[in-house]
Amino acid sequence: MASATAKQPAKTGGKTPAGGAGGAANGAPAMPLASPLMGGLTKKKKPFLGMPAPLGYVPGLGRGATGFTTRSDIGPARDANDPVDDRHAPPGKRTVGDQMKKNQEDEEEDLNDTNYDEFNGYAGSLFSSGPYEKDDEEADAIYAALDKRMDERRKERRELREKDEIEKYRMERPKIQQQFSDLKRKLSEVTEDEWLSIPEVGDARNKRQRNPRYEKLTPVPDSFFAKHLQTGENHTSVDPLQAQFGGLNTPFPGGLNTPYPGGMTPGAGELDMRKIGQARNTLMDMRLSQVSDSVSGQTVVDPKGYLTDLNSMIPTHGGDISDIKKARLLLKSVRETNPHHPPAWIASARLEEVTGKLQVARNLIMKGTEMCPKSEDVWLEAARLQPGDTAKAVVAQAVRHLPQSVRIYIRAAELETDIRAKKRVLRKALENVSKSVRLWKTAVELEEPEDARIMLSRAVECCPTSVELWLALARLETYENARRVLNKARENIPTDRHIWITAAKLEEANGNTQMVEKIIDRAITSLRANGVEINREQWIQDAEECDKAGSVATCQAVIRAVIGIGIEEEDCKHTWMEDADSCVSHGALECARAIYAHALQVFPSKKSVWLRAAYFEKNNGTRESLEALLQRAVAHCPKAEVLWLMGAKSKWLAGDVPAARSILALAFQANPNSEEIWLAAVKLESENNEYERARRLLAKARSSAPTARVFMKSVKLEWVLGNIEAAQELCTEALKHYEDFPKLWMMRGQIEEQSESIDKAREAYNQGLKKCPHSMSLWVLLSRLEERVGQLTRARAILEKSRLKNPQSPELWLESVRLEYRAGLKNIANTLMAKALQECPNSGILWAEAVFLEARPQRKTKSVDALKKCEHDPHVLLAVAKLFWSERKITKAREWFLRTVKIEPDLGDTWGFFYKFELQHGTEEQQQEVKKRCENAEPRHGELWCAESKHILNWQKNIGEILVLVASKIKNTF
């Protein structure tokens, strides 16, 4: 910085006259005006000269000059953690880094129009640079509380949505770990030998590195040490012999004939290895002697029983030794603090017992009996820990201290081995404690019936409130005496229902069934009068027990008495049906029959109740009971066609065809022009080879009740009887009236195929598809027709067209996949299956087919995926059963077959595979069981099943015969 004095000479020098030079020339010495000496003499020095400029000073700022800052003014670059120059800066601005961050935030704030949103405003805060006052803080707190409250309201919904999204994402993109989870589960079944037989992963290292061998340590002989003792000596001169012979031509060749061999070298020190060995043996003897018995001189260790002793020393508990010590110390403290506390003694004894110190436990518990002589638990624990005779002595001592303890008497009887001794102990106990029901029951159980009856007579006098004793006495008495006993029991215990039920069972057992109803009704009235609440569920359970005991009349009387208690009128039907199902599941069939009988009395016109009762009789009753029920049913519900048909079928299965015809005739009168009854009559006649009567019935049905099904049955009857022309004429006539019924078009095409008229069959299918474009079976039949004549491309095109008209149709996708597979194009079949599963991800038939499209190693993984998608689909369950069958896992395969037929008994394919499986791996009984269950289920669906059951050659075969046919067509190619 320039000073005023420094500027002055420059001005003066600038204005020096020209004569000045001449003056100098004249000889006078020229002295500068601004010399330091003159300045010091003329002016006083300013006080700020040589001092640093104040902070923020800009030279010439007062004159309007513009200042600038250089590196020399601000100094070197500062670190972000350096403090700023302002000592009183507010928090958050006290370092250079804080101020730079604040400046960046200010610069980043963008208030442009492009940063403005109509709903949210600017992205930043418009007033972030303004002062933050107390009311701003309160407003922010209120808004934060509102946001938190709204977030809590939406939290559960948001978490559920996030969870669903995560699950969906995991399903679509599973981890590698999840993809191999089934293989990991399989690792639990790998044996140790299989683990060891797994080859190691390849290693690029050389053989020595791959197979490191342990370092071999060979013991060195003592002579080696003796020989090398002198190697540590220092030689400062050369041996004359070495100098003479050069160290090679030694006069003593071999080194053995030297004058000083081995360890006898002079100056090397003596080392006797034999003495070292003796010292070692002596030390070992000393250590072994420490475990010997110094008195007898015999060793304590028994070599034969040593391992046995070790086993006996192993504690039988699973805790730590330190925990036992802590527990022992704690229990000791409890005993010393409160010696009359029985649980402390019992716990201490049990602790010692589990640690194997049985004698210590016995000592402790005996001391406990001294400190707590009135504690029943301590005496029982002492009797348990002591051996036989000692335990009897302990119990005898306990009886002296506690003569009224029932548990001690019971324990004393248990310790006796002789029956007479047990009786003696119990009778002695009953002298002291005559009011104990437990003692009386235990004593009676040991007696003969006559002595037991006498004892029970005394027992009910001592314990008049024990229902069990009264009932036991009644069972042992005669009929008359039992009635008296039960009457006395009712007088003493008027609030117990079991006495009344036992009285009813007694009357039923003696043939007085008319009294049963009265006793149960009187029981309900008496119990209510004594303030007892009638619990409907308990009474129904008692009725089930009566049913299982064979007291049918009592069971039915109880059901009739309590079935309507505590139920609203509108809930009666639903509740009673549930009760009946519950009784059937518990095996109480008479209870269920009584419930149905009562329900039918209350709802005589309810078709559903009659149907439930009829199915119950069909499954659990006899043919006579079913027919009797159906006769009553059709009398009350004459318009219920299914009841008429069940009655006719029952008669037909029994071989009574005339009775079946008469039932159907009555059904015609009640339901004129009923399609179901017409077709049932036709089936009855055709099954009994009355074809002319069946034709007449069908003709009459076509005239009086023309329906598509009637026409279809007419066509089928002529077809199966071989009248092809008549069948074609009927089919043509039917299609004039019902051209949108696809089954007629299918039958027409199949008749033409049977006649080898391929073009006519193709025409029939094409016409049918024009009228019924959504019939999957028509598309499949047309495709198979083209495939059969060798037109694979046309068949493929037909199926593609069908999928366009019927999207998301699993049947069409399945046929497309099978078409390619039959043609040998497995890659195309797999591609189509992948597309099919994308379009129909929950289709069981597609997943079942996909399992067996995979190679054998991948089938199990595919089956797991199929079960995840279609857990309860019968086709998938059947595929899993077949998979286990192919792996020869017989038990698992049978379990999955049983599961499949339980879920869907109407699927005939499952029964066919199950029967085939039992033919190969089951017994004769298992085969007959499957066949019988199939006949009861009467399956109607399934690809293989329908192919056999609807074939014209098998139209008169029953279900058992069709099952055998289906099983014979199944080949184990999976």
Sequence and secondary structure as in RCSB ss.txt:
>XXXX:A:sequence
MASATAKQPAKTGGKTPAGGAGGAANGAPAMPLASPLMGGLTKKKKPFLGMPAPLGYVPGLGRGATGFTTRSDIG
PARDANDPVDDRHAPPGKRTVGDQMKKNQEDEEEDLNDTNYDEFNGYAGSLFSSGPYEKDDEEADAIYAALDKRM
DERRKERRELREKDEIEKYRMERPKIQQQFSDLKRKLSEVTEDEWLSIPEVGDARNKRQRNPRYEKLTPVPDSFF
AKHLQTGENHTSVDPLQAQFGGLNTPFPGGLNTPYPGGMTPGAGELDMRKIGQARNTLMDMRLSQVSDSVSGQTV
VDPKGYLTDLNSMIPTHGGDISDIKKARLLLKSVRETNPHHPPAWIASARLEEVTGKLQVARNLIMKGTEMCPKS
EDVWLEAARLQPGDTAKAVVAQAVRHLPQSVRIYIRAAELETDIRAKKRVLRKALENVSKSVRLWKTAVELEEPE
DARIMLSRAVECCPTSVELWLALARLETYENARRVLNKARENIPTDRHIWITAAKLEEANGNTQMVEKIIDRAIT
SLRANGVEINREQWIQDAEECDKAGSVATCQAVIRAVIGIGIEEEDCKHTWMEDADSCVSHGALECARAIYAHAL
QVFPSKKSVWLRAAYFEKNNGTRESLEALLQRAVAHCPKAEVLWLMGAKSKWLAGDVPAARSILALAFQANPNSE
EIWLAAVKLESENNEYERARRLLAKARSSAPTARVFMKSVKLEWVLGNIEAAQELCTEALKHYEDFPKLWMMRGQ
IEEQSESIDKAREAYNQGLKKCPHSMSLWVLLSRLEERVGQLTRARAILEKSRLKNPQSPELWLESVRLEYRAGL
KNIANTLMAKALQECPNSGILWAEAVFLEARPQRKTKSVDALKKCEHDPHVLLAVAKLFWSERKITKAREWFLRT
VKIEPDLGDTWGFFYKFELQHGTEEQQQEVKKRCENAEPRHGELWCAESKHILNWQKNIGEILVLVASKIKNTF
>XXXX:A:secstr
   HHHHHHHHHHHT  THHHHHHHTT     TT HHHHHHHS   TTTTS   TT  TTTTTT      HHHH 
S   TTSB S TT  TT SBHHHHHHHHHHHHH    GGGEETTTEESS TTTTS   HHHHHHHHHHHHHHHHH
HHHHHHHHHHHHHHHHHHHHHHS  HHHHTHHHHHHGGG  HHHHHTS      S HHHHS          HHHH
HHTGGGG    S  HHHHHHTTTS SSTTSSS SS GGG TTS    HHHHHHHHHHHHHHHHHTTB TTT  BS
  TTTHHHHHHHHS SS S HHHHHHHHHHHHHHHHH TT HHHHHHHHHHHHHTT HHHHHHHHHHHHHH TT 
HHHHHHHHHHS HHHHHHHHHHHHHH TT HHHHHHHHHH  SHHHHHHHHHHHHHH TT HHHHHHHHHTS HH
HHHHHHHHHHHH TT HHHHHHHHHHS HHHHHHHHHHHHHH TT HHHHHHHHHHHHHTT HHHHHHHHHHHHH
HHHHTT    HHHHHHHHHHHHHHT HHHHHHHHHHHTTTT  GGGHHHHHHHHHHHHHHTT HHHHHHHHHHHH
HH TT HHHHHHHHHHHHHHS HHHHHHHHHHHHHH TT HHHHHHHHHHHHHTT HHHHHHHHHHHHHHSTT H
HHHHHHHHHHHHTT HHHHHHHHHHHHHHS  HHHHHHHHHHHHHTT HHHHHHHHHHHHHH TT HHHHHHHHH
HHHHTT HHHHHHHHHHHHHH TT HHHHHHHHHHHHHTT HHHHHHHHHHHHHHSTT HHHHHHHHHHHHHTT 
HHHHHHHHHHHHHH TT HHHHHHHHHHS HHHHHHHHHHHHHH TT HHHHHHHHHHHHHTT HHHHHHHHHHH
HHH TTBHHHHHHHHHHHHHHS HHHHHHHHHHHHHH   B HHHHHHHTSGGGTT  HHHHHHHHHHH     
